[in-house]
Amino acid sequence: MNGARSKSPKRSTSRKPPASRRSASSCGKKLRTSTFAFPRERKEPLNDAKHVRNAVARFDQVEGVSDSTRDAAWTRVKRAATKFGVDVSERSWRELGRKTRGKKSKSGKGKKSRAKAS
């Protein structure tokens, strides 16, 4: 064997991240438009429980959509929440961000001051 080594094919210098770290678009798997709460904007994907919880948390941050679009998106979010077993207590997207009864405000504003009787 004259010390000659068999040639192996050249390795690529660019490395792809493991499949678990690749985004859906880089894997060639595109989400269907119907998978999004806001399909025209392709915002707030609803493909699993984690994404549904995130969509509820960020629902009011989506800009440039009408109230009727939000109503339709909220319907999709509620349907996905039921499918994936996510508890959503709000009946409407308009209830998001409202304070619930029984919670005290941190700032102390809104407290009624009592006048001392002399």
C-alpha atoms as a printed R data frame, in Angstrom:
    type eleno elety resid chain resno       x      y      z
1   ATOM     1    CA   MET     A     1   0.000  0.000  0.000
2   ATOM     2    CA   ASN     A     2   2.603  2.652 -0.663
3   ATOM     3    CA   GLY     A     3   1.134  4.896  2.016
4   ATOM     4    CA   ALA     A     4  -1.470  6.152 -0.404
5   ATOM     5    CA   ARG     A     5  -4.710  7.042  1.233
6   ATOM     6    CA   SER     A     6  -8.033  6.688 -0.461
7   ATOM     7    CA   LYS     A     7  -9.516  9.994 -1.405
8   ATOM     8    CA   SER     A     8 -12.715 10.919  0.319
9   ATOM     9    CA   PRO     A     9 -15.134 13.395 -1.171
10  ATOM    10    CA   LYS     A    10 -14.594 17.007 -0.153
11  ATOM    11    CA   ARG     A    11 -16.703 18.196  2.708
12  ATOM    12    CA   SER     A    12 -18.786 21.275  2.376
13  ATOM    13    CA   THR     A    13 -17.493 24.216  4.363
14  ATOM    14    CA   SER     A    14 -20.970 25.528  5.110
15  ATOM    15    CA   ARG     A    15 -22.707 23.724  7.912
16  ATOM    16    CA   LYS     A    16 -26.445 23.513  8.294
17  ATOM    17    CA   PRO     A    17 -27.900 23.685 11.791
18  ATOM    18    CA   PRO     A    18 -29.530 20.512 13.092
19  ATOM    19    CA   ALA     A    19 -33.070 19.942 11.882
20  ATOM    20    CA   SER     A    20 -34.435 20.854 15.317
21  ATOM    21    CA   ARG     A    21 -32.971 24.363 15.034
22  ATOM    22    CA   ARG     A    22 -34.047 25.095 11.470
23  ATOM    23    CA   SER     A    23 -37.088 27.218 10.836
24  ATOM    24    CA   ALA     A    24 -40.012 25.803  8.902
25  ATOM    25    CA   SER     A    25 -39.130 27.864  5.845
26  ATOM    26    CA   SER     A    26 -35.530 26.663  5.740
27  ATOM    27    CA   CYS     A    27 -36.674 23.038  5.905
28  ATOM    28    CA   GLY     A    28 -38.842 23.561  2.868
29  ATOM    29    CA   LYS     A    29 -41.988 23.119  4.966
30  ATOM    30    CA   LYS     A    30 -44.201 26.135  4.591
31  ATOM    31    CA   LEU     A    31 -47.167 26.588  6.848
32  ATOM    32    CA   ARG     A    32 -50.490 26.816  5.093
33  ATOM    33    CA   THR     A    33 -52.136 30.209  5.191
34  ATOM    34    CA   SER     A    34 -55.038 28.709  7.117
35  ATOM    35    CA   THR     A    35 -52.660 27.925  9.989
36  ATOM    36    CA   PHE     A    36 -52.375 31.601 10.950
37  ATOM    37    CA   ALA     A    37 -54.711 33.702 13.072
38  ATOM    38    CA   PHE     A    38 -54.173 36.541 10.595
39  ATOM    39    CA   PRO     A    39 -53.768 34.657  7.283
40  ATOM    40    CA   ARG     A    40 -53.343 37.663  4.959
41  ATOM    41    CA   GLU     A    41 -50.586 39.075  7.137
42  ATOM    42    CA   ARG     A    42 -49.243 35.566  7.950
43  ATOM    43    CA   LYS     A    43 -49.088 36.568 11.622
44  ATOM    44    CA   GLU     A    44 -49.610 34.466 14.730
45  ATOM    45    CA   PRO     A    45 -49.221 30.830 13.635
46  ATOM    46    CA   LEU     A    46 -51.560 28.379 15.378
47  ATOM    47    CA   ASN     A    47 -49.831 25.063 14.726
48  ATOM    48    CA   ASP     A    48 -49.443 23.856 18.334
49  ATOM    49    CA   ALA     A    49 -50.338 24.749 21.941
50  ATOM    50    CA   LYS     A    50 -47.221 26.864 22.462
51  ATOM    51    CA   HIS     A    51 -47.986 29.001 19.421
52  ATOM    52    CA   VAL     A    52 -51.637 29.365 20.438
53  ATOM    53    CA   ARG     A    53 -50.645 30.674 23.896
54  ATOM    54    CA   ASN     A    54 -48.212 33.068 22.214
55  ATOM    55    CA   ALA     A    55 -50.909 34.243 19.778
56  ATOM    56    CA   VAL     A    56 -53.235 35.060 22.682
57  ATOM    57    CA   ALA     A    57 -50.477 36.928 24.518
58  ATOM    58    CA   ARG     A    58 -49.515 38.997 21.472
59  ATOM    59    CA   PHE     A    59 -52.924 39.325 19.832
60  ATOM    60    CA   ASP     A    60 -53.348 43.028 20.582
61  ATOM    61    CA   GLN     A    61 -49.852 43.809 19.226
62  ATOM    62    CA   VAL     A    62 -50.811 43.076 15.612
63  ATOM    63    CA   GLU     A    63 -51.102 46.387 13.789
64  ATOM    64    CA   GLY     A    64 -52.872 47.483 10.654
65  ATOM    65    CA   VAL     A    65 -55.902 45.179 10.796
66  ATOM    66    CA   SER     A    66 -59.580 46.024 11.096
67  ATOM    67    CA   ASP     A    67 -61.876 44.983 13.924
68  ATOM    68    CA   SER     A    68 -63.678 42.539 11.631
69  ATOM    69    CA   THR     A    69 -60.329 40.929 10.776
70  ATOM    70    CA   ARG     A    70 -59.561 40.685 14.498
71  ATOM    71    CA   ASP     A    71 -62.962 39.074 15.113
72  ATOM    72    CA   ALA     A    72 -62.233 36.423 12.480
73  ATOM    73    CA   ALA     A    73 -58.716 35.903 13.844
74  ATOM    74    CA   TRP     A    74 -60.053 35.530 17.410
75  ATOM    75    CA   THR     A    75 -62.433 32.829 16.174
76  ATOM    76    CA   ARG     A    76 -59.448 30.957 14.696
77  ATOM    77    CA   VAL     A    77 -57.471 31.383 17.930
78  ATOM    78    CA   LYS     A    78 -60.367 30.038 20.048
79  ATOM    79    CA   ARG     A    79 -60.815 27.060 17.696
80  ATOM    80    CA   ALA     A    80 -57.085 26.256 17.851
81  ATOM    81    CA   ALA     A    81 -57.106 26.657 21.648
82  ATOM    82    CA   THR     A    82 -59.873 24.075 21.909
83  ATOM    83    CA   LYS     A    83 -58.018 21.739 19.536
84  ATOM    84    CA   PHE     A    84 -54.752 21.906 21.509
85  ATOM    85    CA   GLY     A    85 -56.284 22.069 25.003
86  ATOM    86    CA   VAL     A    86 -55.276 25.652 25.780
87  ATOM    87    CA   ASP     A    87 -57.490 27.455 28.299
88  ATOM    88    CA   VAL     A    88 -58.572 30.903 27.093
89  ATOM    89    CA   SER     A    89 -60.860 32.644 29.568
90  ATOM    90    CA   GLU     A    90 -61.569 35.736 27.453
91  ATOM    91    CA   ARG     A    91 -64.709 35.572 25.338
92  ATOM    92    CA   SER     A    92 -63.587 38.318 22.971
93  ATOM    93    CA   TRP     A    93 -60.273 39.827 21.921
94  ATOM    94    CA   ARG     A    94 -61.582 43.095 23.341
95  ATOM    95    CA   GLU     A    95 -61.213 41.621 26.836
96  ATOM    96    CA   LEU     A    96 -57.463 41.120 26.413
97  ATOM    97    CA   GLY     A    97 -55.388 43.346 28.649
98  ATOM    98    CA   ARG     A    98 -58.263 44.301 30.919
99  ATOM    99    CA   LYS     A    99 -57.772 43.959 34.618
100 ATOM   100    CA   THR     A   100 -59.880 41.325 36.275
101 ATOM   101    CA   ARG     A   101 -61.983 42.011 39.311
102 ATOM   102    CA   GLY     A   102 -60.396 41.448 42.663
103 ATOM   103    CA   LYS     A   103 -56.881 42.493 41.694
104 ATOM   104    CA   LYS     A   104 -55.413 45.527 43.373
105 ATOM   105    CA   SER     A   105 -53.697 48.132 41.265
106 ATOM   106    CA   LYS     A   106 -49.981 48.436 41.893
107 ATOM   107    CA   SER     A   107 -49.871 52.197 41.501
108 ATOM   108    CA   GLY     A   108 -52.420 52.921 44.179
109 ATOM   109    CA   LYS     A   109 -54.313 55.190 41.798
110 ATOM   110    CA   GLY     A   110 -58.012 54.884 41.930
111 ATOM   111    CA   LYS     A   111 -58.109 54.312 45.670
112 ATOM   112    CA   LYS     A   112 -60.713 56.358 47.408
113 ATOM   113    CA   SER     A   113 -59.304 58.359 50.228
114 ATOM   114    CA   ARG     A   114 -61.267 58.540 53.414
115 ATOM   115    CA   ALA     A   115 -61.556 61.843 55.151
116 ATOM   116    CA   LYS     A   116 -60.776 61.690 58.842
117 ATOM   117    CA   ALA     A   117 -63.632 62.581 61.115
118 ATOM   118    CA   SER     A   118 -62.590 65.240 63.642
